[in-house]
Amino acid sequence: MGVLMPTILPKDYSHLLGKVKLSDQQLLQHFTSYQGYVKKLNEIREKLALADPSGGNYSFNEFSELKRREVVAFNGTYLHELYFGNLAETGTTEPDLELNEALQKAFGSFEAWVKNMKGCAASTPGWVVLTYDETDGSLRNHLLYEHHIGLPVHQKILLALDCWEHAFMIDFGIKKADYVNVFFENVNWEAVNQRFAATAL
């Protein structure tokens, strides 16, 4: 038996409504999806507190299944918080000098990094994240095929792009590329700059 974890409460991102180039209907549906992951994370942890780990098994066991799915709900929760946290009104800020230099060093230019991100977005139904690699201090783009598959260890996420259809289908249908273009017009660079600055702490 485990210890019951504190209940996680979903954050309020309603300040984005009417402020980005995504419709309120699209955002509200996305908020609901995010809240669903928070709910499932709490539910899984409540059940884990009562589940017996002694019967853990690769094929099937209640404890085993809960542990296997816990990371899905966990990443589904916190990737969404990173995503909503790096959205803002059009043209609010831009990468600061240090981040811009790091992007140029890693990808050749800011434009090359954007092109790389877009290529990653076209390659996954899940997520694309810009990370700071703690093993060598470089910046990297990683694609997550699902919430919990594709992110190497020792990575600090600086920017998260949700590529799941629920993030764009209402506004863009199957035109994911158009959605990705709009995403880059609404990046909250102040938030990304702060995340990058924190890697030096």
C-alpha positions, 0 to 999 in steps of 0.5 A: 500500500502507498501514501495518498498524494495531494490532490492536483488542481487544474490551472486556469488559462482563461486569460488566453481567451480572445488573446491568441489566434486560436478560437475560444471554442478551440481553447475551451475544448483544449482546456477540458482535455487538459482538465481530464488528464489532471482528473485521471492523474488524481484518480490513478494516484488514489487507486495506487495508494490502495493497490498491492504492489506485491503482485506486480506483473508484466502481463497484467496486474492492477498495480502494474497497469496503474503504474504504467498509465500514471506517467501518461496522465502525469505528462498529459497534465504537465505538458499541457501546462507547459504548452498553455504557459508558452502561449501569449498574445501575438508579438508579445516578446521574442527570444532574448540574446542568450536563447537566440545564440543558443538556438543558432549554435544548435541549429545554425539559425533561428529560422533553421530551428523553426524549420526543424520544429515544423518537421518534427510536428509533421512527424508525430501525432503527439508533442514536440518539445525544445529542450536543454540537454543537461548532458552537454548544454545544447538545445534539442528538439524531441518529438513525443509519439505519445505523452510518455514516449520519446523524451530522453533523460536529462532534458529540461523542457523550454517550449512545448508544442501540442500536436494532438488533433484536439489542439487544432481540429476545430479551427484547422481541421486536418491542416496541422501545418497551418496550426503550427504556423499560428502557434509560432505567431503566439509563442510567449517568448518571455516564458521560454526565456525564463525557462532557459535562464533557469537552466543556468541556476 
